[in-house]
Amino acid sequence: IAYAGLAGFRPEIGLYSSLLPLVAYAIFGSSRQLIVGPDAATCAVIAAAVAPLAAGDEVAYASLSAMLALLTGLICIAASFLRLGALADFLSRPILVGFLNGVALSIILGQADKIFGFAVVESGILARLVEIFGKLGESHGPTLAVAAGTFLVMVIAPRLLPWLPAALVGMTLAGAAVFLFHLTGFGVKTVGPVPGGLPAFALPGANLALLPSLLAEAAGLALISFSSLMLTARSFATKNGYDIQPDQDFAALGLANAASAVSQGFAV
């Protein structure tokens, strides 16, 4: 849900992007632990790539994003046939880690308005940071209390009960607190109604004139996604004593993106 917000989608689109892609990778991928789904780096690229083309049209934004996911998938599958998985041997870990840390900082600052309960209008890391510190006195108490309580649960839970998924526990307790104590009446904002049911399955359609732009962005997404996938998959493989197959994973990533595209999702 948070990744969907980061990429500019309604909450359910994030859930749709977490279903079929995960199944596709589980069937075709070579890692035993890797989770495939919405990702901070890809969401940031999607928002930057699609927003100018959609020009504020929500329907066009969803359609273009699905087409971008499909093109990304096709590029990944083609790369696996060309045995471009060998690119994994040339990936610079420091550059990739630096890129992901930069995305993480951007996301943290991008969530400040939801944590403190005030609007943040500046763009750019330094400008946002200055604005946030300047507005700390305007923080909304109940909103900040929910955020701080959730964070506290996520810090303490792994130490007391390491087998529990701390993030899920924190969000569940936060939701329960908002419901039981009627915190919306105190100004705490919520996601709101989320449509139930599975997504409708269909091939994405988009303006053919925009395909060259989408292809260029899809190539970048394929490289970023594969790089991130390899970094994580190799870490798990080394830790657990098995080998992964880069070309197989390139194809699995492509199939996961294609699965997301036909189920109203976005690139994963």
Secondary structure as UniProt FT lines:
FT   HELIX           2..7
FT   HELIX           11..16
FT   TURN            17..19
FT   HELIX           20..28
FT   HELIX           40..54
FT   TURN            55..56
FT   HELIX           58..81
FT   TURN            82..83
FT   HELIX           84..90
FT   HELIX           93..110
FT   HELIX           112..116
FT   HELIX           125..134
FT   HELIX           136..138
FT   HELIX           141..160
FT   TURN            162..163
FT   HELIX           166..180
FT   TURN            181..182
FT   HELIX           183..186
FT   HELIX           208..210
FT   HELIX           211..240
FT   HELIX           246..261
FT   TURN            262..264
//
